[in-house]
Amino acid sequence: MKDTTSATTSRAVRFESFGGPEAFTIREVPVPRAGSGQIRVRVTAAGLNPMDWFMTSDAETAARFGLSLPCGFGTDYAGVVDQVGAGVTGFAVGDRVFGGALSRAVADHVVVDVAGTIAVGGEAHPTPDGVD
């Protein structure tokens, strides 16, 4: 496993109770580590969509999407791979990627399964050349 950072904490948006923007906080959290079959991405951009707000609006809605408290926020991200777990092929430290990580993308780092889906484990795709 390659690790290009030595920080022990990073920032992530967290919901401790459901609701609108007034309910989220920015927290210091342990830096996640990529496990087998996973990559860690240093997030450089995260997109917010109406669905992100809808999913975290109340407990009943959140449960329909498999979310429980505390939870993160945002799904769409772009960034740079900074750690590669065992058994991963097709991704290397320094690769630019984009993808989805259900209610986890608004953070300094996100860990995704390279064979996952947005809803289960997250997903990552290489950023095409020429896209800034």
DRENTORGU-731017 format. One line per field, with one value per atom (N, C-alpha, C): atom name; residue in one letter; x, y, z; chain. Coordinates in steps of 0.05 Angstrom, whole numbers, plus 5000, padded with zeros to 4 digits. Example, Ala and Ser with C-alpha at 12.3 -4.5 7.8 and 13.67 -1.06 7.14 Angstrom:
2
site (N, CA, C, N, CA, C)
code (A, A, A, S, S, S)
xx (5264, 5246, 5264, 5257, 5273, 5258)
yy (4886, 4910, 4934, 4955, 4979, 5001)
zz (5156, 5156, 5156, 5142, 5143, 5157)
unit (A, A, A, A, A, A)
***
This chain:
132
site (N, CA, C, N, CA, C, N, CA, C, N, CA, C, N, CA, C, N, CA, C, N, CA, C, N, CA, C, N, CA, C, N, CA, C, N, CA, C, N, CA, C, N, CA, C, N, CA, C, N, CA, C, N, CA, C, N, CA, C, N, CA, C, N, CA, C, N, CA, C, N, CA, C, N, CA, C, N, CA, C, N, CA, C, N, CA, C, N, CA, C, N, CA, C, N, CA, C, N, CA, C, N, CA, C, N, CA, C, N, CA, C, N, CA, C, N, CA, C, N, CA, C, N, CA, C, N, CA, C, N, CA, C, N, CA, C, N, CA, C, N, CA, C, N, CA, C, N, CA, C, N, CA, C, N, CA, C, N, CA, C, N, CA, C, N, CA, C, N, CA, C, N, CA, C, N, CA, C, N, CA, C, N, CA, C, N, CA, C, N, CA, C, N, CA, C, N, CA, C, N, CA, C, N, CA, C, N, CA, C, N, CA, C, N, CA, C, N, CA, C, N, CA, C, N, CA, C, N, CA, C, N, CA, C, N, CA, C, N, CA, C, N, CA, C, N, CA, C, N, CA, C, N, CA, C, N, CA, C, N, CA, C, N, CA, C, N, CA, C, N, CA, C, N, CA, C, N, CA, C, N, CA, C, N, CA, C, N, CA, C, N, CA, C, N, CA, C, N, CA, C, N, CA, C, N, CA, C, N, CA, C, N, CA, C, N, CA, C, N, CA, C, N, CA, C, N, CA, C, N, CA, C, N, CA, C, N, CA, C, N, CA, C, N, CA, C, N, CA, C, N, CA, C, N, CA, C, N, CA, C, N, CA, C, N, CA, C, N, CA, C, N, CA, C, N, CA, C, N, CA, C, N, CA, C, N, CA, C, N, CA, C, N, CA, C, N, CA, C, N, CA, C, N, CA, C, N, CA, C, N, CA, C, N, CA, C, N, CA, C, N, CA, C, N, CA, C, N, CA, C, N, CA, C, N, CA, C, N, CA, C, N, CA, C, N, CA, C, N, CA, C, N, CA, C, N, CA, C, N, CA, C)
code (M, M, M, K, K, K, D, D, D, T, T, T, T, T, T, S, S, S, A, A, A, T, T, T, T, T, T, S, S, S, R, R, R, A, A, A, V, V, V, R, R, R, F, F, F, E, E, E, S, S, S, F, F, F, G, G, G, G, G, G, P, P, P, E, E, E, A, A, A, F, F, F, T, T, T, I, I, I, R, R, R, E, E, E, V, V, V, P, P, P, V, V, V, P, P, P, R, R, R, A, A, A, G, G, G, S, S, S, G, G, G, Q, Q, Q, I, I, I, R, R, R, V, V, V, R, R, R, V, V, V, T, T, T, A, A, A, A, A, A, G, G, G, L, L, L, N, N, N, P, P, P, M, M, M, D, D, D, W, W, W, F, F, F, M, M, M, T, T, T, S, S, S, D, D, D, A, A, A, E, E, E, T, T, T, A, A, A, A, A, A, R, R, R, F, F, F, G, G, G, L, L, L, S, S, S, L, L, L, P, P, P, C, C, C, G, G, G, F, F, F, G, G, G, T, T, T, D, D, D, Y, Y, Y, A, A, A, G, G, G, V, V, V, V, V, V, D, D, D, Q, Q, Q, V, V, V, G, G, G, A, A, A, G, G, G, V, V, V, T, T, T, G, G, G, F, F, F, A, A, A, V, V, V, G, G, G, D, D, D, R, R, R, V, V, V, F, F, F, G, G, G, G, G, G, A, A, A, L, L, L, S, S, S, R, R, R, A, A, A, V, V, V, A, A, A, D, D, D, H, H, H, V, V, V, V, V, V, V, V, V, D, D, D, V, V, V, A, A, A, G, G, G, T, T, T, I, I, I, A, A, A, V, V, V, G, G, G, G, G, G, E, E, E, A, A, A, H, H, H, P, P, P, T, T, T, P, P, P, D, D, D, G, G, G, V, V, V, D, D, D)
xx (5017, 5000, 5018, 5013, 5027, 5011, 5025, 5011, 5028, 5016, 5032, 5027, 5011, 5006, 5012, 5019, 5024, 5005, 4986, 4966, 4949, 4941, 4924, 4895, 4889, 4862, 4857, 4832, 4823, 4795, 4784, 4758, 4736, 4712, 4689, 4664, 4645, 4619, 4603, 4592, 4577, 4550, 4530, 4504, 4502, 4496, 4491, 4460, 4445, 4416, 4408, 4386, 4377, 4364, 4365, 4354, 4368, 4366, 4378, 4407, 4417, 4445, 4451, 4431, 4436, 4443, 4438, 4443, 4471, 4486, 4512, 4534, 4556, 4580, 4604, 4625, 4651, 4667, 4675, 4688, 4716, 4734, 4759, 4754, 4763, 4758, 4785, 4787, 4811, 4813, 4837, 4841, 4834, 4816, 4809, 4833, 4834, 4855, 4842, 4855, 4846, 4852, 4832, 4835, 4839, 4838, 4840, 4818, 4826, 4806, 4796, 4809, 4800, 4822, 4813, 4831, 4822, 4841, 4833, 4839, 4819, 4821, 4822, 4842, 4842, 4823, 4801, 4779, 4788, 4786, 4792, 4766, 4745, 4719, 4696, 4675, 4651, 4627, 4609, 4585, 4561, 4544, 4519, 4495, 4477, 4453, 4429, 4406, 4381, 4377, 4385, 4381, 4397, 4421, 4437, 4422, 4409, 4394, 4369, 4356, 4332, 4338, 4361, 4367, 4373, 4381, 4388, 4368, 4345, 4325, 4311, 4306, 4293, 4301, 4296, 4305, 4291, 4265, 4251, 4262, 4267, 4278, 4306, 4323, 4350, 4350, 4332, 4331, 4326, 4310, 4304, 4329, 4349, 4375, 4397, 4390, 4409, 4427, 4418, 4434, 4424, 4442, 4436, 4456, 4450, 4467, 4489, 4512, 4520, 4526, 4523, 4530, 4543, 4555, 4569, 4549, 4560, 4543, 4555, 4538, 4547, 4555, 4551, 4556, 4578, 4577, 4595, 4622, 4644, 4670, 4689, 4711, 4734, 4758, 4780, 4805, 4827, 4847, 4872, 4876, 4881, 4887, 4912, 4910, 4934, 4941, 4925, 4931, 4917, 4931, 4921, 4922, 4900, 4899, 4909, 4914, 4923, 4904, 4915, 4898, 4886, 4891, 4879, 4895, 4882, 4895, 4880, 4893, 4880, 4880, 4890, 4892, 4919, 4931, 4957, 4957, 4974, 4977, 4983, 4969, 4972, 4952, 4937, 4916, 4893, 4884, 4860, 4836, 4816, 4792, 4767, 4744, 4718, 4700, 4678, 4659, 4638, 4627, 4606, 4611, 4605, 4607, 4584, 4563, 4538, 4542, 4535, 4536, 4563, 4585, 4611, 4630, 4621, 4640, 4649, 4634, 4643, 4662, 4687, 4707, 4734, 4755, 4782, 4790, 4781, 4787, 4762, 4762, 4741, 4754, 4745, 4754, 4732, 4739, 4719, 4729, 4710, 4717, 4720, 4741, 4745, 4725, 4713, 4693, 4665, 4662, 4637, 4617, 4595, 4575, 4571, 4558, 4554, 4541, 4521, 4507, 4521, 4538, 4552, 4582, 4596, 4625, 4636, 4619, 4629, 4640, 4647, 4658, 4678, 4696, 4717, 4721, 4726, 4732, 4756, 4773, 4795, 4784, 4796, 4788, 4800, 4784, 4795, 4817, 4837, 4857, 4843, 4853, 4842, 4820, 4810, 4790, 4804, 4800, 4812, 4793)
yy (4977, 5000, 5025, 5044, 5069, 5090, 5107, 5128, 5153, 5174, 5198, 5220, 5214, 5234, 5222, 5239, 5229, 5242, 5257, 5270, 5248, 5253, 5234, 5242, 5268, 5277, 5293, 5294, 5310, 5321, 5336, 5348, 5334, 5333, 5321, 5335, 5338, 5348, 5325, 5329, 5309, 5319, 5302, 5307, 5291, 5305, 5292, 5290, 5306, 5305, 5312, 5302, 5307, 5335, 5346, 5372, 5385, 5412, 5427, 5435, 5456, 5464, 5471, 5479, 5486, 5461, 5438, 5413, 5402, 5411, 5399, 5414, 5400, 5412, 5402, 5417, 5408, 5396, 5371, 5358, 5349, 5348, 5335, 5305, 5289, 5260, 5246, 5221, 5206, 5204, 5206, 5202, 5173, 5169, 5141, 5128, 5102, 5086, 5067, 5065, 5047, 5018, 5001, 4973, 4958, 4932, 4915, 4922, 4926, 4932, 4960, 4978, 5006, 5025, 5050, 5072, 5095, 5111, 5135, 5159, 5177, 5200, 5225, 5243, 5269, 5286, 5293, 5307, 5336, 5344, 5372, 5387, 5372, 5385, 5366, 5376, 5360, 5375, 5361, 5373, 5367, 5386, 5382, 5383, 5365, 5363, 5364, 5370, 5370, 5343, 5321, 5295, 5293, 5305, 5304, 5316, 5339, 5352, 5336, 5324, 5309, 5285, 5270, 5246, 5251, 5275, 5281, 5299, 5303, 5321, 5310, 5284, 5273, 5243, 5232, 5204, 5184, 5188, 5168, 5168, 5192, 5193, 5181, 5188, 5178, 5148, 5136, 5107, 5093, 5106, 5095, 5093, 5109, 5109, 5094, 5082, 5067, 5084, 5109, 5127, 5128, 5129, 5133, 5152, 5163, 5183, 5170, 5182, 5205, 5197, 5215, 5209, 5233, 5228, 5248, 5262, 5275, 5291, 5292, 5293, 5296, 5269, 5268, 5243, 5247, 5268, 5272, 5284, 5273, 5283, 5281, 5296, 5294, 5298, 5285, 5289, 5272, 5268, 5254, 5230, 5207, 5183, 5188, 5184, 5187, 5162, 5141, 5116, 5093, 5071, 5049, 5024, 5010, 4986, 4962, 4941, 4915, 4905, 4894, 4881, 4900, 4926, 4945, 4947, 4944, 4949, 4970, 4984, 5005, 5033, 5035, 5061, 5062, 5086, 5090, 5117, 5120, 5145, 5167, 5189, 5211, 5212, 5191, 5190, 5210, 5225, 5242, 5225, 5227, 5211, 5227, 5217, 5228, 5204, 5210, 5188, 5196, 5175, 5179, 5163, 5175, 5161, 5171, 5156, 5164, 5175, 5201, 5215, 5214, 5217, 5217, 5236, 5248, 5262, 5290, 5303, 5329, 5325, 5320, 5314, 5318, 5319, 5321, 5295, 5272, 5246, 5229, 5212, 5192, 5166, 5144, 5117, 5104, 5093, 5079, 5052, 5034, 5007, 5010, 5000, 5003, 4987, 4967, 4951, 4958, 4980, 4987, 5002, 5010, 5027, 5051, 5071, 5095, 5089, 5071, 5065, 5045, 5028, 5008, 5011, 5023, 5025, 5049, 5062, 5084, 5075, 5093, 5086, 5108, 5100, 5118, 5113, 5134, 5133, 5151, 5143, 5161, 5187, 5209, 5235, 5236, 5241, 5242, 5264, 5258, 5278, 5303, 5327, 5352, 5363, 5348, 5359, 5370, 5396, 5408, 5411)
zz (5000, 5000, 5000, 4982, 4982, 4996, 5012, 5026, 5023, 5010, 5005, 5026, 5047, 5067, 5095, 5113, 5141, 5161, 5152, 5170, 5183, 5208, 5222, 5222, 5217, 5216, 5191, 5183, 5160, 5167, 5148, 5153, 5137, 5148, 5134, 5144, 5126, 5134, 5147, 5170, 5184, 5193, 5192, 5204, 5229, 5251, 5277, 5281, 5266, 5265, 5237, 5228, 5201, 5199, 5175, 5170, 5146, 5145, 5124, 5130, 5117, 5121, 5150, 5166, 5194, 5210, 5200, 5215, 5211, 5191, 5187, 5200, 5206, 5218, 5203, 5205, 5194, 5217, 5215, 5237, 5229, 5249, 5246, 5250, 5231, 5232, 5226, 5235, 5227, 5197, 5187, 5158, 5151, 5132, 5126, 5111, 5113, 5099, 5079, 5056, 5036, 5044, 5043, 5049, 5023, 5024, 5001, 4981, 4956, 4935, 4935, 4950, 4953, 4945, 4939, 4936, 4954, 4963, 4977, 4958, 4958, 4940, 4957, 4952, 4964, 4947, 4959, 4944, 4939, 4914, 4906, 4899, 4893, 4887, 4893, 4905, 4910, 4900, 4887, 4877, 4894, 4898, 4914, 4895, 4900, 4883, 4901, 4890, 4906, 4921, 4908, 4920, 4946, 4947, 4972, 4995, 4991, 5012, 5019, 4999, 5003, 5021, 5015, 5030, 5060, 5067, 5094, 5108, 5096, 5107, 5132, 5134, 5157, 5159, 5182, 5188, 5170, 5164, 5147, 5119, 5108, 5081, 5081, 5100, 5102, 5103, 5118, 5121, 5094, 5077, 5051, 5034, 5040, 5025, 5041, 5063, 5079, 5096, 5102, 5118, 5147, 5165, 5193, 5205, 5228, 5241, 5257, 5259, 5243, 5215, 5196, 5168, 5155, 5133, 5117, 5099, 5079, 5061, 5033, 5013, 4985, 4972, 4946, 4932, 4911, 4895, 4872, 4882, 4872, 4879, 4855, 4857, 4839, 4856, 4848, 4864, 4853, 4870, 4863, 4881, 4870, 4886, 4902, 4928, 4945, 4961, 4958, 4971, 4955, 4951, 4936, 4953, 4957, 4973, 4958, 4973, 4962, 4941, 4920, 4900, 4879, 4882, 4863, 4838, 4815, 4790, 4775, 4758, 4742, 4754, 4779, 4792, 4806, 4806, 4819, 4833, 4853, 4867, 4846, 4848, 4830, 4807, 4803, 4783, 4790, 4770, 4774, 4769, 4787, 4785, 4792, 4785, 4793, 4799, 4813, 4818, 4839, 4851, 4871, 4896, 4918, 4944, 4961, 4962, 4975, 5003, 5005, 5031, 5044, 5028, 5039, 5024, 5003, 4985, 4995, 5012, 5021, 5045, 5038, 5058, 5044, 5060, 5049, 5035, 5045, 5033, 5032, 5011, 5010, 5001, 5013, 5005, 4990, 4967, 4950, 4941, 4937, 4926, 4896, 4885, 4857, 4841, 4852, 4839, 4850, 4864, 4877, 4859, 4872, 4859, 4877, 4867, 4883, 4910, 4910, 4934, 4952, 4941, 4957, 4952, 4971, 4969, 4953, 4938, 4922, 4895, 4878, 4852, 4844, 4826, 4816, 4786, 4771, 4743, 4737, 4719, 4711, 4698, 4705, 4693, 4665, 4645, 4617, 4614, 4598, 4592, 4580, 4587, 4577, 4594, 4614, 4632, 4656, 4662, 4685, 4708)
unit (A, A, A, A, A, A, A, A, A, A, A, A, A, A, A, A, A, A, A, A, A, A, A, A, A, A, A, A, A, A, A, A, A, A, A, A, A, A, A, A, A, A, A, A, A, A, A, A, A, A, A, A, A, A, A, A, A, A, A, A, A, A, A, A, A, A, A, A, A, A, A, A, A, A, A, A, A, A, A, A, A, A, A, A, A, A, A, A, A, A, A, A, A, A, A, A, A, A, A, A, A, A, A, A, A, A, A, A, A, A, A, A, A, A, A, A, A, A, A, A, A, A, A, A, A, A, A, A, A, A, A, A, A, A, A, A, A, A, A, A, A, A, A, A, A, A, A, A, A, A, A, A, A, A, A, A, A, A, A, A, A, A, A, A, A, A, A, A, A, A, A, A, A, A, A, A, A, A, A, A, A, A, A, A, A, A, A, A, A, A, A, A, A, A, A, A, A, A, A, A, A, A, A, A, A, A, A, A, A, A, A, A, A, A, A, A, A, A, A, A, A, A, A, A, A, A, A, A, A, A, A, A, A, A, A, A, A, A, A, A, A, A, A, A, A, A, A, A, A, A, A, A, A, A, A, A, A, A, A, A, A, A, A, A, A, A, A, A, A, A, A, A, A, A, A, A, A, A, A, A, A, A, A, A, A, A, A, A, A, A, A, A, A, A, A, A, A, A, A, A, A, A, A, A, A, A, A, A, A, A, A, A, A, A, A, A, A, A, A, A, A, A, A, A, A, A, A, A, A, A, A, A, A, A, A, A, A, A, A, A, A, A, A, A, A, A, A, A, A, A, A, A, A, A, A, A, A, A, A, A, A, A, A, A, A, A, A, A, A, A, A, A, A, A, A, A, A, A, A, A, A, A, A, A, A, A, A, A, A, A, A, A, A, A, A, A)
***
